Amino acid sequence: MALKQSQHYISETEYLAGEMVSDIKHELIDGEAYAMAGASRNHNLLVSNTVRIFGNHLQDGPCATFSSDLKIKAATNFFYPDVMVVCADENGDEYYTEKPTIIVEVLSKATRRMDKSTKLAAYKALPSLQEYLLIEQDFVDVEILRRSTHWLSEHYFLGDSLTLESIDLTVAVSDLYQRVNNEDMQEFLQQQVQ
């Protein structure tokens, strides 16, 4: 979640220089810096599961998986997505990319609106982006929006598998949610035991 940091306009140069020395990460949205808040255990599990699954699948190919420390530049904004896959950015900056292939955001009550509106609009404008995943942490729901379907929303739940076309990966929703503790997962695990 981003917390508003200042009320004055910050240039891209100022922002990038500040991020190099700051102990706290910030996103830059329309010239304003927003400090990033900490994340829950479920959020961290979803991010680490996704990074592990993507990374294992991509380990011998040209694409690389990054977690929340590499920024995306979208027009004049900078965001820290939870997970992204970058396939072609050989001459990119060391601290941000403008060429993600897949972006993943883990949603919470505090971030859902921003991830589904401001970030979605900014991300869709990136020509390289093929798939945008929104993963709920409080219940089981994986939403995928794809360039190939004009960003129409597809939802996947426990018992489903989803395919990421851009990297030719099929993964079970239950694998993404491994060890996540929410009501849906508790019920799913209880049914597995019976």
C-alpha positions as CSV (number, residue, x, y, z in Angstrom):
1,M,0.0,0.0,0.0
2,A,1.3,3.5,-0.8
3,L,1.0,6.2,1.8
4,K,1.1,9.8,0.7
5,Q,4.4,11.3,1.5
6,S,4.4,14.9,0.3
7,Q,2.2,17.6,-1.2
8,H,4.7,19.1,-3.7
9,Y,5.5,18.1,-7.2
10,I,8.6,15.9,-7.5
11,S,10.5,15.6,-10.8
12,E,11.6,12.2,-12.1
13,T,15.2,13.1,-11.5
14,E,14.5,14.1,-7.9
15,Y,12.5,10.9,-7.3
16,L,15.1,8.6,-8.8
17,A,17.9,10.3,-6.8
18,G,15.8,10.1,-3.6
19,E,15.1,6.4,-4.1
20,M,18.8,5.6,-4.2
21,V,19.3,6.9,-0.7
22,S,15.9,6.3,1.0
23,D,15.3,3.6,3.5
24,I,11.7,3.5,2.5
25,K,10.4,2.7,-1.1
26,H,8.1,5.3,-2.7
27,E,6.0,5.2,-5.8
28,L,5.8,8.3,-7.9
29,I,2.2,9.0,-9.2
30,D,1.5,12.2,-11.1
31,G,4.5,14.0,-9.5
32,E,3.7,13.0,-5.9
33,A,5.7,10.5,-3.9
34,Y,3.8,7.8,-1.9
35,A,5.7,5.8,0.8
36,M,5.1,2.0,0.5
37,A,3.7,0.3,3.6
38,G,4.6,-3.1,4.9
39,A,2.8,-6.2,3.7
40,S,1.1,-9.1,5.5
41,R,2.2,-12.7,5.8
42,N,-0.3,-13.8,3.2
43,H,0.8,-11.1,0.8
44,N,4.4,-12.2,1.2
45,L,3.5,-15.9,0.7
46,L,1.6,-15.1,-2.5
47,V,4.6,-13.0,-3.8
48,S,7.2,-15.7,-2.9
49,N,5.1,-18.5,-4.4
50,T,4.6,-16.6,-7.6
51,V,8.3,-15.7,-7.9
52,R,9.3,-19.3,-7.2
53,I,6.9,-20.8,-9.7
54,F,7.7,-18.2,-12.4
55,G,11.5,-18.3,-11.7
56,N,11.7,-22.1,-11.9
57,H,9.7,-22.1,-15.2
58,L,11.9,-19.4,-16.7
59,Q,15.3,-20.3,-15.4
60,D,16.8,-21.5,-18.7
61,G,15.2,-18.9,-21.0
62,P,15.5,-15.2,-21.8
63,C,12.8,-14.0,-19.4
64,A,13.6,-13.1,-15.8
65,T,11.4,-12.8,-12.7
66,F,11.6,-9.9,-10.3
67,S,9.9,-9.1,-7.0
68,S,9.0,-5.8,-5.5
69,D,12.4,-4.1,-5.6
70,L,12.6,-3.3,-9.3
71,K,10.4,-0.4,-10.4
72,I,8.3,0.0,-13.5
73,K,8.3,3.3,-15.3
74,A,4.9,4.0,-17.0
75,A,4.9,7.4,-18.7
76,T,6.0,9.7,-15.8
77,N,4.9,7.4,-13.0
78,F,7.0,4.8,-11.2
79,F,5.5,1.8,-9.4
80,Y,6.9,-1.2,-7.5
81,P,4.8,-4.2,-8.7
82,D,4.8,-7.2,-6.4
83,V,6.1,-9.5,-9.2
84,M,7.0,-9.0,-12.8
85,V,8.5,-10.9,-15.7
86,V,10.7,-9.1,-18.1
87,C,11.7,-10.8,-21.4
88,A,13.4,-8.1,-23.5
89,D,15.1,-5.2,-21.8
90,E,18.7,-5.7,-22.5
91,N,19.6,-2.0,-22.5
92,G,17.3,-1.1,-19.6
93,D,18.1,0.9,-16.5
94,E,19.5,-1.0,-13.5
95,Y,16.7,0.2,-11.2
96,Y,13.6,0.2,-13.3
97,T,12.1,-1.2,-16.5
98,E,9.7,0.1,-19.1
99,K,9.3,-3.3,-20.8
100,P,7.5,-5.8,-18.5
101,T,5.8,-8.8,-20.1
102,I,3.8,-9.8,-17.0
103,I,2.9,-7.8,-14.0
104,V,1.4,-9.3,-10.8
105,E,-0.2,-7.3,-8.0
106,V,-1.4,-8.9,-4.7
107,L,-4.5,-7.1,-3.6
108,S,-5.7,-6.0,-0.2
109,K,-8.5,-3.7,0.9
110,A,-6.1,-0.8,1.0
111,T,-4.5,-1.4,-2.5
112,R,-7.3,-2.9,-4.6
113,R,-8.7,0.4,-5.9
114,M,-5.3,1.7,-7.0
115,D,-4.2,-1.6,-8.5
116,K,-7.5,-1.9,-10.5
117,S,-7.7,1.7,-11.7
118,T,-4.6,4.0,-11.7
119,K,-2.0,1.2,-12.1
120,L,-4.2,-0.8,-14.6
121,A,-4.5,2.3,-16.8
122,A,-0.8,3.0,-16.6
123,Y,0.3,-0.6,-17.2
124,K,-2.0,-1.1,-20.2
125,A,-0.2,1.7,-21.9
126,L,3.1,-0.2,-21.8
127,P,3.5,-1.8,-25.3
128,S,5.4,-4.8,-23.9
129,L,2.8,-5.8,-21.3
130,Q,0.9,-9.0,-22.3
131,E,-0.7,-10.1,-19.0
132,Y,-1.7,-8.4,-15.7
133,L,-2.5,-10.7,-12.8
134,L,-4.4,-9.5,-9.7
135,I,-4.2,-11.9,-6.8
136,E,-6.5,-11.5,-3.8
137,Q,-5.0,-12.3,-0.4
138,D,-8.1,-12.3,1.8
139,F,-9.9,-14.9,-0.4
140,V,-9.0,-17.0,-3.4
141,D,-9.5,-15.2,-6.7
142,V,-6.9,-14.7,-9.4
143,E,-7.9,-12.2,-12.1
144,I,-6.0,-12.1,-15.4
145,L,-6.3,-9.3,-17.9
146,R,-4.6,-9.9,-21.3
147,R,-3.7,-7.7,-24.2
148,S,-4.7,-10.5,-26.6
149,T,-8.3,-10.3,-25.3
150,H,-8.4,-6.5,-25.1
151,W,-8.0,-6.6,-21.3
152,L,-11.1,-8.5,-20.6
153,S,-11.2,-9.9,-17.1
154,E,-10.9,-13.7,-16.5
155,H,-11.2,-15.1,-12.9
156,Y,-9.7,-18.4,-11.6
157,F,-10.5,-20.1,-8.3
158,L,-9.4,-23.1,-6.2
159,G,-9.6,-26.2,-8.4
160,D,-8.7,-24.2,-11.5
161,S,-5.5,-24.0,-13.4
162,L,-4.5,-20.8,-15.3
163,T,-2.3,-20.4,-18.3
164,L,0.0,-17.5,-18.8
165,E,0.2,-17.4,-22.6
166,S,3.2,-15.0,-22.8
167,I,5.5,-17.4,-21.0
168,D,3.7,-20.7,-21.8
169,L,3.1,-21.6,-18.1
170,T,0.1,-23.4,-16.7
171,V,-0.2,-23.3,-12.9
172,A,-2.8,-24.5,-10.4
173,V,-4.4,-21.7,-8.4
174,S,-3.8,-23.9,-5.3
175,D,-0.1,-23.7,-6.0
176,L,-0.1,-19.9,-6.0
177,Y,-2.0,-20.0,-2.6
178,Q,0.2,-22.6,-1.0
179,R,0.5,-21.9,2.8
180,V,-1.8,-18.8,2.5
181,N,-4.2,-18.7,5.5
182,N,-7.6,-17.4,4.5
183,E,-11.1,-18.9,4.8
184,D,-11.1,-20.2,1.3
185,M,-7.8,-22.0,1.7
186,Q,-8.9,-23.4,5.1
187,E,-12.1,-24.9,3.6
188,F,-10.1,-26.3,0.6
189,L,-7.5,-28.0,2.8
190,Q,-10.3,-29.4,5.0
191,Q,-11.9,-30.9,1.9
192,Q,-8.6,-32.4,0.9
193,V,-8.3,-34.3,4.2
194,Q,-11.8,-35.8,4.0
